[in-house]
Amino acid sequence: SKHRTVIPCLGHFKEEYEKVSKLYMNNRIRTTKYTILNFIPRNLFEQFHRVANLYFLFLVVLNWVPMVEAFKKEITMLPLVVVLTIIAVKDGLEDYSKYKMDKQINNLLTKVYSR
């Protein structure tokens, strides 16, 4: 159980430290983009900022109009679903590796310089 304990040498800066420390919750590093709760909505939001994904979405929506329907609805949705799924899995794996690295860094022992 490696934990980081930082005890600063406050001296005559104690009042200033107490004022500043109220602004910050902790000094943990977090480089991940997603949480478990916001992964799907945030990932879809980011993916639909790409022009190609918007084009495929436009084709799917257009294919739901009976007069314009060129293919079956499921066939038109297939490329979009496959691309969104592959990119979501890739983003999830990258974010999980960042999470593991953050956890490793946050649990390191730290030496603090003190006079």
Order of alpha helices (4+ residues) and beta strands (2+ residues): alpha-alpha-alpha-alpha
